[in-house]
């Protein structure tokens, strides 16, 4: 199931990736994306402007990427921040202390394998960022006893650290939205959420099981209304702090979460590039079930159980582009076992690295939102939706510069931008058009990194 390369390369071989700057609604930014406390620039002291500029990939680098990369796998897990997993990683912008809403410092204590679930939706994401101060995580429900201020050490997540050490770790990779899971996962396929911002309002599930999306007309999810330019400015300003965030709700409504925005699978299908969305059992992670023309059309046949991923890899059926999401119990989502979730990742990565396709594969592993956990780096405020707090991101490939800590600014749309550039596809919208394509982190002339086959661990018993 390899893509047909030659015709596409003749057509797109001279494509130039242009530098594009972020554009936001009118009005001054509340924060500029500095790192806030713990030694990095505070809001107002970071780079000028509301957000990062996309880096330009040279023609030569893009041509090499198209020669070397045949497969891109996008793995999305759940609910962790960079400081939670990699705050002590050498060379990375990490923290071992956090700030509470009153400004006092607290240590990030060693986490248990199973931790409490903490509030992590759209408005809470804005509140904890608090205009770039990154200091109100202790106000979240289930976070008032400092449950947000925990951190894993290398011995607790050895496989994730091994991938970061051997391959690449991005320490400025942000969630695309302030929260939560449903809109974040829409961003991983569409680089937008069609104004949706949350999915947890009371009475929003309809008469059936929670989250049947296009299959249940009575379901509702929270969304911005269609706003005027002046209203967009008002919302943008209200997102600037803990105290003003609640005012955003008057600009919201509830809608049926079944829409017809263009998604990256549409482009892949149109250009005869093979793809599959391998989905684990998780009611909330079903972004393509929210896309009417996908759910009711032939593309739905490409949405398959995640249990088919390893058999496809072993049989040489790995598509050119894959999304891979675990079942909820193995997604790292609290209170599930992080050890068991890491073992799921190891099984998928071992299968890839043992296969002939490893030599031309890029895997990006990231987490869908901050999960209520502390992170000290203030995200750029690029539009009404985010960025949200920083999440971990591993870049695993024979062609990544080994042992690289990548400091470039990325989000979920950056992975889509990489797919678009490698396979010669147009941008879906403003976010992916402006994003970095991540390709500057690679050295396509180096001796390829060997595979890294890791053992699964014996996990502690469930609490």
C-alpha positions as CSV (number, residue, x, y, z in Angstrom):
1,X,0.0,0.0,0.0
2,X,2.8,2.4,-0.8
3,X,2.0,5.7,-2.4
4,X,2.9,6.2,-6.1
5,X,5.8,8.6,-5.8
6,X,7.0,9.4,-9.3
7,X,4.1,11.4,-10.7
8,X,3.8,13.4,-7.6
9,X,7.5,14.2,-7.5
10,X,7.4,15.5,-11.0
11,X,4.5,17.7,-10.1
12,X,5.7,18.9,-6.7
13,X,9.4,18.5,-6.8
14,X,10.1,22.2,-7.1
15,X,7.6,23.3,-4.5
16,X,8.9,26.1,-2.2
17,X,7.8,26.2,1.4
18,X,7.2,29.8,2.3
19,X,7.6,31.4,5.7
20,X,4.3,32.5,7.0
21,X,3.6,34.5,10.2
22,X,0.8,33.8,12.6
23,X,-2.3,36.1,12.1
24,X,-4.6,36.8,15.0
25,X,-7.8,38.8,15.6
26,X,-7.4,42.5,16.2
27,X,-6.2,43.5,19.7
28,X,-3.1,43.2,21.8
29,X,-1.9,39.9,23.0
30,X,-2.2,39.1,26.6
31,X,1.0,37.2,26.6
32,X,3.7,36.5,24.0
33,X,4.7,32.9,24.6
34,X,7.7,33.4,26.9
35,X,8.3,30.8,29.5
36,X,7.1,32.7,32.5
37,X,8.4,31.6,35.9
38,X,11.4,29.2,36.4
39,X,14.0,31.2,34.6
40,X,12.7,31.8,31.1
41,X,11.2,35.1,29.8
42,X,8.1,36.3,31.4
43,X,5.1,37.6,29.4
44,X,6.1,40.7,27.6
45,X,9.8,39.7,27.6
46,X,9.7,37.1,25.0
47,X,9.6,37.4,21.2
48,X,7.6,40.3,19.8
49,X,4.2,39.6,18.2
50,X,1.4,37.2,19.0
51,X,2.9,34.0,17.9
52,X,5.8,32.2,16.2
53,X,6.7,32.5,12.6
54,X,6.8,29.4,10.6
55,X,10.3,28.3,9.6
56,X,11.0,27.9,5.9
57,X,12.2,24.5,4.7
58,X,14.7,24.8,1.8
59,X,14.0,23.2,-1.5
60,X,16.9,20.9,-1.0
61,X,15.7,19.7,2.4
62,X,12.2,19.2,1.1
63,X,13.5,17.2,-1.9
64,X,15.5,15.0,0.5
65,X,12.5,14.5,2.8
66,X,10.4,13.3,-0.2
67,X,13.1,10.8,-1.1
68,X,13.6,9.5,2.4
69,X,10.1,9.5,4.0
70,X,7.5,7.0,2.8
71,X,5.4,6.7,6.0
72,X,4.3,9.1,8.7
73,X,2.6,7.8,11.8
74,X,0.8,10.2,14.2
75,X,0.3,8.7,17.6
76,X,-1.8,10.7,20.0
77,X,-2.1,9.7,23.7
78,X,-3.8,11.6,26.5
79,X,-3.5,14.2,29.3
80,X,0.1,15.0,30.2
81,X,2.3,18.0,30.0
82,X,6.0,18.3,29.1
83,X,7.0,19.1,32.7
84,X,5.1,16.1,33.9
85,X,7.1,13.7,31.8
86,X,10.3,15.5,30.8
87,X,10.8,18.3,33.2
88,X,14.2,16.9,34.3
89,X,15.3,15.9,30.8
90,X,18.9,17.1,30.1
91,X,19.0,20.0,27.7
92,X,15.3,20.6,27.6
93,X,13.3,23.6,29.0
94,X,11.9,21.8,32.0
95,X,11.0,22.7,35.5
96,X,11.0,20.9,38.9
97,X,8.9,23.5,40.7
98,X,5.6,25.1,40.0
99,X,3.6,28.1,41.0
100,X,0.3,28.3,42.7
101,X,-2.3,30.9,41.9
102,X,-1.2,33.0,44.9
103,X,2.3,33.1,43.5
104,X,4.0,30.7,45.9
105,X,6.3,28.0,44.7
106,X,5.8,24.3,45.3
107,X,7.9,21.3,44.2
108,X,6.8,18.9,41.5
109,X,6.7,15.8,43.6
110,X,7.4,12.3,42.3
111,X,4.2,10.9,40.7
112,X,2.6,7.5,41.2
113,X,2.0,5.2,38.3
114,X,-1.7,6.0,38.7
115,X,-2.6,9.6,39.4
116,X,-5.8,11.5,40.0
117,X,-7.7,12.9,37.0
118,X,-7.8,16.7,37.1
119,X,-10.0,19.3,35.3
120,X,-8.6,20.0,31.9
121,X,-11.3,21.7,29.7
122,X,-11.3,24.8,27.6
123,X,-11.9,27.5,30.2
124,X,-9.7,25.8,32.8
125,X,-6.9,25.8,30.3
126,X,-7.3,29.6,30.0
127,X,-7.4,30.0,33.7
128,X,-4.2,28.1,34.5
129,X,-2.3,29.9,31.7
130,X,-3.5,33.1,33.5
131,X,-2.1,35.5,30.9
132,X,1.2,33.6,30.7
133,X,1.8,33.4,34.4
134,X,1.2,29.6,34.4
135,X,0.2,29.6,38.1
136,X,-3.4,28.6,38.8
137,X,-3.3,24.8,38.5
138,X,-4.3,24.6,42.1
139,X,-7.7,26.0,41.4
140,X,-8.8,23.1,39.2
141,X,-11.4,20.6,40.5
142,X,-9.5,17.6,41.9
143,X,-6.4,19.8,42.0
144,X,-6.8,21.7,45.2
145,X,-4.5,19.3,47.1
146,X,-1.8,20.0,44.5
147,X,-2.6,16.9,42.4
148,X,-1.5,18.9,39.3
149,X,2.1,19.4,40.7
150,X,3.5,15.9,40.0
151,X,6.4,14.7,37.8
152,X,7.6,11.3,36.5
153,X,11.3,10.5,36.6
154,X,13.4,8.6,34.0
155,X,13.0,5.3,35.9
156,X,9.2,5.5,35.8
157,X,8.9,6.1,32.0
158,X,12.1,4.5,30.7
159,X,10.8,3.8,27.2
160,X,9.6,7.4,26.6
161,X,13.0,8.6,27.8
162,X,14.8,6.1,25.7
163,X,13.0,7.3,22.5
164,X,13.8,10.9,23.5
165,X,17.5,10.1,24.1
166,X,18.0,8.0,21.0
167,X,15.8,10.0,18.6
168,X,14.2,13.5,19.2
169,X,12.3,15.4,21.8
170,X,10.4,18.6,21.1
171,X,10.2,20.9,24.1
172,X,8.0,23.6,22.5
173,X,5.2,21.4,21.2
174,X,1.8,22.9,22.4
175,X,-1.7,21.5,22.3
176,X,-3.7,23.2,19.6
177,X,-6.6,24.2,21.8
178,X,-6.8,25.3,25.5
179,X,-8.7,21.9,26.0
180,X,-10.3,19.4,25.9
181,X,-10.1,16.0,24.2
182,X,-12.8,16.3,21.5
183,X,-11.7,19.6,19.9
184,X,-8.0,18.7,20.3
185,X,-8.5,15.5,18.3
186,X,-10.4,17.4,15.6
187,X,-7.3,19.6,15.3
188,X,-5.2,16.4,14.6
189,X,-7.2,15.7,11.4
190,X,-8.5,19.2,10.4
191,X,-6.2,21.8,11.9
192,X,-9.4,23.4,13.2
193,X,-12.4,22.4,15.3
194,X,-15.2,24.3,13.4
195,X,-15.6,26.6,16.5
196,X,-16.1,23.7,18.9
197,X,-14.3,24.2,22.2
198,X,-15.7,21.6,24.7
199,X,-17.7,18.5,25.1
200,X,-18.7,18.1,28.7
201,X,-21.8,20.2,29.3
202,X,-24.6,18.6,31.3
203,X,-27.2,16.9,29.2
204,X,-25.1,17.0,26.1
205,X,-24.9,13.3,25.4
206,X,-28.3,12.8,23.8
207,X,-30.4,9.6,24.3
208,X,-27.7,7.0,23.4
209,X,-24.2,6.3,24.7
210,X,-22.0,9.2,25.3
211,X,-20.5,10.7,22.2
212,X,-22.0,9.1,19.1
213,X,-21.5,12.4,17.2
214,X,-23.0,12.2,13.7
215,X,-25.0,9.1,14.7
216,X,-27.0,11.0,17.4
217,X,-28.8,14.2,16.3
218,X,-29.6,15.1,19.9
219,X,-26.0,15.3,21.1
220,X,-24.6,18.7,21.8
221,X,-21.1,20.2,22.3
222,X,-20.0,23.6,23.3
223,X,-19.0,26.0,20.5
224,X,-18.2,29.6,19.9
225,X,-21.1,31.4,18.1
226,X,-20.4,32.9,14.7
227,X,-18.7,36.1,16.0
228,X,-18.2,39.6,14.5
229,X,-14.7,41.0,14.4
230,X,-15.5,43.1,17.4
231,X,-16.7,40.1,19.4
232,X,-13.6,38.1,18.4
233,X,-11.5,40.9,19.9
234,X,-13.6,40.8,23.1
235,X,-13.1,37.1,23.4
236,X,-9.4,37.3,22.7
237,X,-9.0,39.9,25.4
238,X,-11.1,37.9,27.9
239,X,-8.7,35.0,27.4
240,X,-6.0,37.1,28.9
241,X,-6.4,36.1,32.5
242,X,-7.9,33.9,35.2
243,X,-10.5,36.5,36.3
244,X,-11.8,37.4,32.9
245,X,-12.1,33.9,31.4
246,X,-15.6,33.2,32.7
247,X,-16.9,36.1,30.6
248,X,-16.2,34.1,27.4
249,X,-19.2,31.8,28.0
250,X,-21.6,34.5,26.8
251,X,-20.1,34.1,23.3
252,X,-20.7,30.3,23.3
253,X,-23.6,28.1,22.3
254,X,-24.3,24.4,22.0
255,X,-24.5,22.6,18.7
256,X,-24.7,19.1,17.2
257,X,-21.1,18.0,16.8
258,X,-21.5,16.8,13.3
259,X,-19.9,19.0,10.7
260,X,-18.5,19.0,7.2
261,X,-15.2,20.7,7.4
262,X,-12.4,19.5,5.1
263,X,-10.0,17.1,6.8
264,X,-6.6,15.9,5.8
265,X,-7.9,12.4,4.9
266,X,-10.0,14.2,2.2
267,X,-6.7,15.4,0.6
268,X,-5.0,12.1,0.9
269,X,-8.0,10.3,-0.7
270,X,-8.1,12.8,-3.5
271,X,-4.4,12.3,-4.3
272,X,-4.6,8.5,-4.0
273,X,-2.3,8.5,-1.0
274,X,-3.0,5.5,1.3
275,X,-4.1,6.3,4.9
276,X,-5.8,4.7,7.8
277,X,-7.1,6.0,11.2
278,X,-6.4,3.3,13.8
279,X,-8.8,4.1,16.7
280,X,-8.7,2.5,20.1
281,X,-11.9,2.1,22.2
282,X,-12.5,5.6,23.5
283,X,-15.9,7.3,23.1
284,X,-14.3,10.8,23.2
285,X,-11.6,10.1,20.5
286,X,-13.7,9.8,17.3
287,X,-12.9,12.9,15.3
288,X,-13.8,11.4,12.0
289,X,-17.2,10.4,13.4
290,X,-17.8,14.1,13.7
291,X,-17.2,14.7,10.0
292,X,-20.5,14.0,8.2
293,X,-19.1,13.2,4.7
294,X,-16.6,10.8,6.2
295,X,-19.0,9.0,8.6
296,X,-21.5,8.6,5.8
297,X,-19.2,8.1,2.9
298,X,-16.5,5.6,1.6
299,X,-13.7,7.2,3.7
300,X,-15.2,5.6,6.8
301,X,-13.8,2.3,5.7
302,X,-10.4,3.7,6.5
303,X,-11.3,4.1,10.2
304,X,-10.4,0.8,11.8
305,X,-9.7,-0.7,15.3
306,X,-6.2,0.1,16.6
307,X,-5.7,-3.7,17.0
308,X,-5.2,-3.8,13.2
309,X,-2.1,-1.6,13.3
310,X,0.5,-4.2,14.3
311,X,-0.8,-6.9,11.9
312,X,-0.8,-4.3,9.1
313,X,2.8,-3.4,9.9
314,X,3.9,-7.0,10.1
315,X,2.1,-7.8,6.8
316,X,3.7,-4.8,4.9
317,X,0.4,-3.0,4.7
318,X,1.5,0.2,6.6
319,X,-0.2,3.1,4.8
320,X,1.6,6.2,3.8
321,X,-0.2,8.2,6.6
322,X,-1.5,6.7,9.8
323,X,-3.2,8.1,12.8
324,X,-2.9,5.7,15.8
325,X,-4.7,6.3,19.1
326,X,-4.9,3.8,22.0
327,X,-7.9,2.5,23.9
328,X,-8.7,4.7,26.9
329,X,-7.2,2.3,29.4
330,X,-3.8,2.4,27.6
331,X,-3.8,6.1,26.7
332,X,-2.0,7.4,29.8
333,X,-5.2,9.2,30.8
334,X,-5.5,9.3,34.6
335,X,-6.2,7.3,36.6
336,X,-5.0,4.6,34.2
337,X,-1.5,3.1,34.6
338,X,1.2,5.1,32.9
339,X,3.3,1.9,32.8
340,X,0.7,0.0,30.9
341,X,0.2,2.9,28.5
342,X,3.9,3.0,27.8
343,X,4.0,-0.7,27.1
344,X,1.3,-0.2,24.5
345,X,3.5,2.4,22.8
346,X,6.5,0.0,23.0
347,X,4.5,-2.7,21.3
348,X,3.6,-0.4,18.4
349,X,7.1,1.0,18.1
350,X,8.8,-2.4,18.3
351,X,6.6,-3.7,15.4
352,X,7.5,-0.7,13.3
353,X,11.2,-0.9,14.0
354,X,11.3,-4.6,13.2
355,X,9.6,-4.0,9.8
356,X,11.2,-3.1,6.5
357,X,9.2,0.1,6.6
358,X,11.2,1.4,9.5
359,X,13.9,2.8,7.1
360,X,11.6,5.4,5.7
361,X,9.2,6.1,8.5
362,X,8.6,9.1,10.8
363,X,6.6,8.7,14.0
364,X,5.4,11.6,16.1
365,X,4.1,10.7,19.5
366,X,2.3,13.3,21.5
367,X,-0.4,13.8,24.1
368,X,-3.8,15.5,23.3
369,X,-4.0,18.0,26.1
370,X,-2.5,19.1,29.4
371,X,-4.7,16.9,31.6
372,X,-4.8,19.4,34.4
373,X,-1.0,18.9,35.1
374,X,1.5,21.7,35.6
375,X,3.7,23.2,32.9
376,X,5.8,26.3,33.2
377,X,6.1,27.5,29.6
378,X,3.5,30.0,28.5
379,X,2.0,29.1,25.1
380,X,1.7,31.6,22.3
381,X,-1.8,33.1,22.1
382,X,-2.3,32.9,18.4
383,X,-6.1,32.9,18.1
384,X,-9.3,32.3,20.0
385,X,-8.6,28.6,20.5
386,X,-5.0,28.6,21.8
387,X,-2.4,27.4,21.8
388,X,-3.1,25.3,24.9
389,X,-0.4,24.3,27.5
390,X,2.7,22.4,26.3
391,X,2.5,18.7,25.8
392,X,5.3,16.1,25.4
393,X,6.3,15.2,21.8
394,X,8.7,12.5,20.6
395,X,10.0,12.5,17.0
396,X,11.2,9.0,16.2
397,X,12.8,8.1,12.8
398,X,16.0,6.9,11.2
399,X,16.4,10.4,9.9
400,X,16.0,12.5,13.0
401,X,19.2,14.0,14.4
402,X,20.0,11.6,17.2
403,X,19.6,12.9,20.7
404,X,18.1,16.1,19.5
405,X,16.1,18.4,21.8
406,X,14.1,20.5,19.3
407,X,13.3,24.0,20.5
408,X,11.2,25.1,17.5
409,X,7.5,25.9,18.2
410,X,5.1,23.1,17.1
411,X,1.4,22.2,17.6
412,X,-0.8,19.4,16.1
413,X,-1.1,21.3,12.9
414,X,2.7,21.0,12.5
415,X,2.4,17.3,12.0
416,X,-0.3,17.9,9.4
417,X,2.0,20.5,7.7
418,X,4.8,17.9,7.6
419,X,2.4,15.4,5.9
420,X,1.2,18.1,3.5
421,X,4.8,19.1,2.5
422,X,6.1,15.6,2.2
423,X,3.2,14.4,0.1
424,X,2.6,17.6,-1.9
425,X,-0.8,18.5,-0.5
426,X,-2.4,21.9,0.0
427,X,-3.0,23.5,3.4
428,X,-6.4,23.0,5.1
429,X,-6.5,26.4,6.7
430,X,-4.7,29.2,8.5
431,X,-3.2,27.0,11.3
432,X,-1.4,24.4,9.2
433,X,-0.5,27.1,6.6
434,X,1.3,29.0,9.3
435,X,2.8,26.0,11.2
436,X,6.4,24.8,11.0
437,X,6.6,21.5,9.0
438,X,9.1,20.1,11.5
439,X,11.5,19.0,8.7
440,X,14.4,21.2,9.9
441,X,14.8,18.7,12.8
442,X,15.9,16.0,10.4
443,X,19.2,15.2,8.7
444,X,18.4,13.2,5.6
445,X,22.1,12.8,4.7
446,X,23.1,11.1,8.0
447,X,23.8,7.4,8.5
448,X,20.3,6.2,9.5
449,X,19.5,5.7,13.2
450,X,19.2,2.0,14.0
451,X,16.1,0.6,15.4
452,X,15.6,0.5,19.2
453,X,13.7,-2.6,20.4
454,X,12.7,-2.2,24.0
455,X,11.3,-4.6,26.5
456,X,7.9,-4.2,28.1
457,X,7.9,-3.6,31.8
458,X,6.2,-5.4,34.7
459,X,3.7,-2.8,35.9
460,X,2.7,-2.1,39.5
461,X,-0.7,-3.5,40.5
462,X,-3.7,-1.3,40.1
463,X,-4.5,0.8,43.2
